[in-house]
Amino acid sequence: MQPNRRGLASNVTKVVTAKPMRKPAMSLALAFEPVPQPIAIPSADARIRAFLAGETDGEDVLHEIYDHVLDEPIPESMRALLKR
């Protein structure tokens, strides 16, 4: 240690400069393409429960249950009744 102007020993240690950090390499998680997640479609059971709980109006459930009926032809006997 070398004394300073007042004759006292300097208590300063040598300053070590840190090496500049390299830019971090791309994370492995980002190196791969993201896996597309399927769109979550609530099950019929969950939609029926939501309807019964009053959370939805149930339109989607009714369409799922009865839409195929709309494609059926109207029977002739019923057509005759409707014509009266």
C-alpha distances in whole Angstrom, upper triangle without the diagonal:
4,6,9,13,14,11,10,6,7,8,9,10,11,15,17,20,23,26,29,32,35,38,39,42,46,46,49,51,51,52,55,58,59,62,64,65,69,70,71,75,76,79,82,82,79,80,84,81,80,83,85,82,83,79,81,85,86,87,85,86,90,89,88,91,94,93,95,98,98,99,102,105,107,110,114,115,112,113,116,115,113,116,118
4,7,10,11,9,8,6,7,10,10,12,13,16,19,22,25,27,30,33,36,39,41,44,47,48,51,53,53,54,57,60,61,64,66,67,71,72,73,77,78,81,84,84,81,83,86,84,82,85,87,84,84,81,83,87,87,88,86,88,91,91,90,93,95,95,97,100,100,100,103,107,109,112,115,117,114,114,118,117,115,117,120
4,7,7,5,5,4,6,10,11,13,15,18,21,24,27,30,33,35,39,42,43,46,49,50,53,55,55,56,59,62,63,66,68,69,73,74,75,78,79,82,85,85,82,84,87,85,83,86,88,84,85,82,84,87,88,89,88,89,93,92,91,94,97,96,98,101,101,102,105,108,110,113,117,118,115,116,119,118,116,118,121
4,5,5,6,6,6,10,11,14,15,17,21,23,27,29,32,35,38,41,42,46,49,50,53,54,54,55,59,61,62,65,67,68,72,73,74,77,78,81,85,84,81,83,86,84,82,85,86,83,84,81,82,86,87,88,86,88,91,91,90,93,96,95,97,100,100,101,104,107,109,112,115,117,114,114,118,117,114,117,119
4,5,7,9,10,13,14,17,18,20,24,26,30,32,34,38,41,43,45,49,52,53,56,57,57,58,62,64,65,68,70,71,75,75,76,80,81,84,87,87,83,85,88,86,84,87,89,86,86,83,85,88,89,90,89,90,94,93,92,95,98,97,99,102,102,103,106,109,111,115,118,119,116,116,120,119,116,119,121
4,6,9,10,13,15,18,20,22,26,28,31,34,37,39,43,45,47,50,53,54,57,59,59,60,63,66,66,69,71,72,76,76,77,81,81,84,88,87,84,85,88,86,84,88,89,86,86,83,85,88,90,91,89,91,94,94,93,96,99,98,100,103,103,104,107,110,112,115,119,120,117,117,121,120,117,120,122
4,7,9,12,14,17,19,22,25,28,31,34,37,39,43,46,47,50,53,54,57,59,59,60,63,66,66,69,72,73,76,77,78,81,82,85,88,88,84,86,89,87,85,89,90,87,87,84,86,90,91,92,90,92,95,95,94,97,100,99,101,104,104,105,108,111,113,116,120,121,118,118,122,121,118,121,123
4,6,9,12,15,17,20,23,26,29,32,35,37,41,43,45,48,51,51,54,56,56,57,61,63,64,67,69,70,73,74,75,78,79,82,85,84,81,83,86,84,82,85,86,83,84,81,83,87,88,89,87,89,92,92,91,94,96,96,98,101,101,102,105,108,110,113,117,118,115,115,119,118,115,118,120
4,6,9,11,14,17,20,23,26,29,32,34,38,41,42,45,48,49,51,53,53,54,58,60,61,64,66,67,71,72,72,76,77,79,83,82,79,81,84,82,80,83,85,82,82,79,81,85,86,87,85,87,90,90,89,91,94,94,96,99,99,100,103,106,108,111,114,116,113,113,117,116,113,116,119
4,6,8,11,13,17,20,23,26,28,31,34,37,38,42,45,45,48,50,50,51,54,57,57,60,63,64,67,68,69,73,74,76,80,79,76,78,81,79,77,80,82,79,79,76,78,82,82,84,82,83,87,86,85,88,91,90,92,95,95,96,99,103,105,108,111,112,109,110,114,112,110,113,115
4,6,10,12,15,18,21,24,27,29,32,35,36,39,42,43,46,47,47,49,52,55,55,58,60,61,64,65,66,70,70,73,77,76,73,75,78,75,74,77,78,75,76,73,75,79,79,81,79,80,84,84,82,85,88,87,90,92,93,93,96,100,102,105,108,109,106,107,111,110,107,110,112
4,7,8,12,15,17,21,23,26,29,32,33,36,39,40,43,44,44,46,49,52,52,55,57,58,62,63,64,67,68,71,74,74,71,73,76,74,72,75,77,74,74,71,73,76,77,78,77,78,81,81,80,83,86,85,87,90,90,91,94,97,99,102,106,107,104,105,108,107,105,108,110
4,6,9,12,15,18,21,23,27,29,30,34,37,37,40,42,42,43,46,49,50,53,55,56,60,61,62,65,67,69,73,72,69,71,74,72,70,74,75,72,73,70,72,75,76,77,75,76,80,80,78,81,84,83,85,88,88,89,92,96,98,101,104,105,103,103,107,106,103,106,109
4,6,9,12,15,18,21,24,27,28,31,35,36,38,40,40,41,45,47,48,51,54,55,59,60,61,65,66,69,72,72,69,71,74,72,70,74,75,73,73,70,72,75,76,77,74,76,79,79,78,81,83,82,84,88,87,88,91,95,97,100,103,104,102,102,106,105,103,105,108
4,6,9,12,15,18,21,24,25,29,32,33,35,37,37,38,42,44,45,48,51,52,56,57,58,61,63,66,69,69,66,68,71,69,67,71,72,69,70,67,68,72,72,73,71,73,76,76,74,77,80,79,81,84,84,85,88,91,93,96,100,101,98,99,102,102,99,102,104
4,6,9,12,15,18,21,22,25,29,30,32,34,34,35,39,41,42,45,48,49,53,54,56,59,61,63,67,67,64,66,69,67,66,69,71,68,69,65,67,70,71,71,69,71,74,73,72,75,78,77,79,82,82,82,85,89,91,94,97,99,96,97,100,100,97,100,103
4,6,9,12,15,18,20,23,26,27,30,32,32,32,36,39,40,43,46,47,51,52,53,57,59,61,65,65,62,64,67,65,64,67,69,66,67,63,65,68,68,69,67,68,72,71,70,73,76,74,76,80,79,80,83,86,88,92,95,96,94,94,98,97,95,97,100
4,6,8,12,15,16,19,22,24,27,29,28,29,33,35,36,39,42,43,47,49,50,54,55,58,61,62,59,60,64,62,60,64,66,63,64,60,61,65,65,66,64,65,69,68,66,70,72,71,73,76,76,76,80,83,85,88,92,93,90,91,94,94,92,94,97
4,6,9,12,14,17,20,22,25,27,26,27,30,33,34,38,40,42,46,47,49,53,54,57,61,61,58,60,63,62,60,64,66,63,64,60,61,64,65,65,63,64,68,67,65,69,71,70,72,75,75,75,78,81,84,87,90,92,89,90,93,93,90,93,96
4,6,9,12,15,18,20,23,25,24,24,28,30,32,35,38,39,43,45,46,50,52,55,58,59,56,57,61,59,58,61,63,61,61,57,58,62,62,62,60,62,65,64,63,66,68,67,69,72,72,72,75,78,81,84,87,89,86,86,90,90,87,90,93
4,6,8,11,14,16,19,21,20,21,25,27,28,32,34,36,40,41,43,47,48,51,55,55,52,54,57,56,54,58,60,58,58,54,55,59,59,59,57,58,62,61,59,63,65,64,65,69,69,69,72,75,78,81,84,86,83,83,87,87,84,87,90
4,6,8,12,14,17,19,18,18,22,24,26,29,32,34,38,40,41,45,47,50,54,54,51,53,56,55,54,57,59,57,58,54,55,58,58,58,55,57,60,59,58,61,63,62,63,67,67,67,70,73,76,79,82,84,81,82,85,85,83,85,88
4,6,9,11,15,17,15,15,19,21,23,26,29,31,35,36,38,42,44,47,50,51,48,50,53,52,51,54,56,54,54,51,51,54,54,54,52,54,57,56,54,58,60,59,60,64,63,63,67,70,72,75,79,80,78,78,82,81,79,81,84
4,6,8,11,13,12,13,17,19,20,24,26,28,32,34,35,39,41,44,48,48,46,47,51,50,48,51,53,51,52,48,49,52,52,52,50,51,55,53,52,55,58,56,58,61,61,61,64,68,70,73,76,78,76,76,80,79,77,80,82
4,6,9,11,10,10,14,16,18,21,24,26,30,32,34,38,40,42,46,47,44,46,49,49,47,50,53,51,52,48,48,51,51,51,48,50,53,52,50,54,56,55,56,59,59,59,62,66,68,71,74,76,74,74,78,78,76,78,81
4,6,8,7,7,10,13,14,18,20,23,26,28,30,34,36,39,43,43,41,42,46,45,44,47,49,48,48,45,45,48,47,48,45,46,50,48,47,50,52,51,52,56,55,55,59,62,64,67,71,73,70,70,74,74,72,74,77
4,5,5,6,9,12,13,16,19,21,24,27,28,32,34,36,40,41,38,40,44,43,41,45,47,45,46,42,43,46,45,46,43,44,48,46,45,48,50,49,50,54,54,54,57,60,63,66,69,71,69,69,73,72,70,73,76
4,5,5,7,10,11,14,17,19,23,25,27,31,33,35,39,39,37,39,42,42,41,44,46,45,46,42,42,45,45,45,42,43,47,45,43,46,49,48,49,52,53,52,55,59,61,64,68,69,67,68,71,71,69,72,75
4,6,6,9,9,11,14,16,19,22,23,27,29,31,35,36,34,35,39,38,37,40,42,41,42,38,39,42,41,41,38,40,43,42,40,43,46,44,46,49,49,49,52,56,58,61,64,66,64,64,68,68,66,68,71
4,5,7,8,11,14,16,20,22,24,28,30,33,36,37,35,36,40,39,38,41,43,42,43,39,39,42,41,41,38,40,43,42,40,43,46,44,46,49,49,49,52,55,58,61,64,66,64,64,68,68,65,68,71
4,7,9,12,15,18,21,24,26,30,32,34,38,39,37,38,42,42,41,44,46,45,45,42,42,45,44,44,40,42,45,43,42,45,47,46,47,50,50,50,53,56,59,62,65,67,65,65,69,69,67,69,72
4,6,9,12,15,18,21,23,27,29,31,35,36,34,36,39,39,38,41,44,43,43,40,39,42,41,41,38,39,42,40,38,42,44,43,43,47,47,47,50,53,56,59,62,64,62,62,66,66,64,66,69
4,6,9,12,15,18,21,24,27,29,33,34,32,33,37,37,36,38,41,40,41,37,37,39,38,38,34,36,39,37,35,39,41,39,40,44,44,43,46,50,52,55,59,61,58,59,62,62,60,63,66
4,6,9,12,15,17,21,23,26,29,31,29,30,33,33,32,35,38,37,37,34,33,36,35,35,31,33,36,34,33,36,38,37,38,41,41,41,44,48,50,53,57,58,56,56,60,60,58,61,63
4,6,9,12,15,18,21,23,26,28,26,27,31,31,30,33,35,35,35,32,32,34,33,33,29,30,34,32,30,33,36,34,35,39,39,39,41,45,48,50,54,56,53,54,58,57,56,58,61
4,6,9,12,15,18,20,24,25,24,25,28,29,27,30,33,32,33,29,28,31,29,29,26,27,30,28,27,30,32,31,32,35,35,35,38,42,44,47,50,52,50,50,54,54,52,55,57
4,6,9,12,15,17,20,22,20,21,25,25,24,27,29,29,29,26,25,28,26,26,23,24,28,26,24,27,30,29,30,33,34,34,37,40,43,45,49,50,48,49,52,52,50,53,56
4,6,9,12,14,17,19,18,18,22,23,22,24,27,27,27,24,23,25,24,23,20,21,24,23,20,24,26,25,26,30,30,30,33,36,39,42,45,47,44,45,49,48,47,49,52
4,6,10,12,15,17,15,16,19,20,19,21,24,24,24,21,20,22,20,20,17,18,21,20,18,22,24,23,24,28,28,28,31,35,37,40,43,45,42,43,46,46,44,47,49
4,6,9,12,14,12,13,16,17,16,18,21,20,21,18,17,20,18,18,15,16,20,19,17,20,23,22,24,27,27,28,31,34,36,39,43,44,41,42,46,45,43,46,49
4,6,9,11,10,10,13,14,14,15,18,19,19,16,15,17,15,15,12,12,16,15,13,16,19,18,20,23,24,25,27,31,33,35,39,40,37,38,42,41,39,43,45
4,7,8,6,6,10,11,10,12,15,15,16,13,13,15,13,14,11,11,14,14,12,15,18,18,20,23,24,25,27,31,32,35,39,39,37,38,41,40,39,42,44
4,5,5,6,9,10,11,12,14,15,17,15,14,16,13,14,11,10,14,14,11,13,16,17,18,21,22,24,26,29,31,33,37,37,35,37,40,39,38,41,43
4,5,5,6,9,10,10,12,14,15,14,13,14,11,12,9,7,10,11,8,9,13,14,16,18,20,21,23,26,28,30,34,34,32,33,37,35,34,38,40
4,5,5,6,9,10,11,12,14,14,13,15,12,14,12,9,13,14,12,12,16,17,19,21,23,24,26,29,30,32,36,36,34,36,39,37,36,40,41
4,6,5,6,9,10,10,12,11,11,13,11,14,12,10,14,15,13,14,18,19,21,23,24,26,28,31,32,35,38,38,36,38,41,39,38,41,43
4,5,5,6,9,10,11,9,8,10,7,10,8,7,10,12,11,12,15,16,19,20,21,24,25,29,30,32,36,36,33,35,38,36,35,38,40
4,5,5,6,9,10,10,9,10,7,10,9,7,9,12,11,11,14,16,18,19,21,23,25,28,28,31,34,34,31,33,36,34,33,37,38
4,5,5,6,9,9,9,11,10,13,12,10,13,16,15,15,18,20,22,23,25,27,28,32,32,34,38,37,35,37,39,37,36,40,41
4,6,5,6,5,6,9,8,11,11,10,13,15,15,15,18,20,23,24,25,27,29,32,33,35,38,38,35,37,40,38,36,40,41
4,5,5,6,5,6,5,9,10,8,10,13,13,14,16,18,21,21,22,25,27,30,30,32,35,35,32,34,37,34,33,36,38
4,5,8,8,9,8,12,13,11,13,16,16,15,18,20,23,23,24,27,28,31,31,33,36,36,33,35,37,35,34,38,39
4,6,8,10,10,14,15,14,16,18,19,19,21,23,26,26,27,30,32,35,34,37,40,39,36,38,41,38,37,41,42
4,6,7,9,12,14,13,15,17,18,18,20,22,25,26,26,29,31,34,33,36,39,38,35,37,39,37,35,39,40
4,7,9,12,13,13,15,17,18,19,21,22,25,26,26,29,31,34,34,37,40,40,37,38,41,39,37,40,42
4,5,8,9,10,12,14,15,16,17,19,22,23,23,26,28,31,31,34,37,37,33,35,38,36,34,37,39
4,6,8,9,10,12,14,14,15,16,20,20,20,23,25,28,28,31,34,34,30,31,34,32,30,33,35
4,6,5,6,9,10,11,12,14,17,17,18,21,22,25,26,28,31,32,28,30,33,31,29,32,34
4,5,5,6,9,10,10,11,15,15,15,18,20,23,23,26,29,30,26,27,31,29,27,30,32
4,5,5,6,9,10,10,13,15,15,17,20,23,24,27,30,31,28,29,32,31,29,32,34
4,5,5,6,9,10,13,14,15,17,19,22,23,26,29,30,27,28,31,30,28,32,34
4,5,5,6,8,11,11,12,15,16,19,20,22,26,26,23,24,28,26,25,28,30
4,5,5,5,8,10,10,12,15,18,19,22,25,26,23,24,27,26,25,28,30
4,6,6,8,10,11,13,15,19,20,23,26,27,25,26,29,28,27,30,32
4,6,8,9,11,13,14,17,18,21,24,25,22,24,27,26,25,28,30
4,6,5,7,10,11,14,15,17,21,21,19,20,24,23,21,25,27
4,5,5,7,10,13,14,17,21,22,19,20,24,23,22,25,27
4,5,6,7,11,13,16,19,21,18,19,23,23,22,24,27
4,5,5,9,10,12,16,17,15,16,19,19,18,21,24
4,6,8,9,13,16,17,15,15,19,19,17,20,23
4,7,9,12,15,18,16,16,19,20,19,21,24
4,7,9,12,14,13,13,17,18,17,19,22
4,6,9,12,10,10,14,15,14,16,19
4,6,8,7,7,10,11,11,13,16
4,6,5,6,9,10,11,13,15
4,5,5,6,9,10,11,13
4,5,5,6,9,10,11
4,5,5,6,9,10
4,5,5,6,9
4,5,5,7
4,5,6
4,6
4
